[in-house]
Amino acid sequence: MGRKAQKNDSLPASLDMLILRTLSLRNLHGYGIVQFLQRSSDNELLVEEGSLYPALQRLELNGWIDGDWGVTSNNRRARIYKITSAGRKQLAVETRKYAKLTLAIARVMGAE
């Protein structure tokens, strides 16, 4: 917990998948998504507002998430996002791509 998260340059390519995964677990506002990703990655993933909100907008335009105005647990007005059925299908596609990519990288890293 004493370690501060650092910016991860490989995150942008995976951000949509990570947001979809997060929202498949529960509906959240933007800051809640950032907190969840940071906590669940043991502070390895740091998502900045400049990356998060364009990604949320892109996901919403694609029909993969819906955002509605609501009130947070801190009694603040915020957009609460939820994954759609199309988003769940896209998450499955992204998860398969991720599994294939990580397997390919593991093979290369293990090659001698």
Summary of the structure (lengths in Angstrom):
residues: 112
radius of gyration: 15.3
end to end distance: 36.9
largest distance: 56.4
contacts: 290
relative contact order: 0.17
helix: 54%
strand: 14%
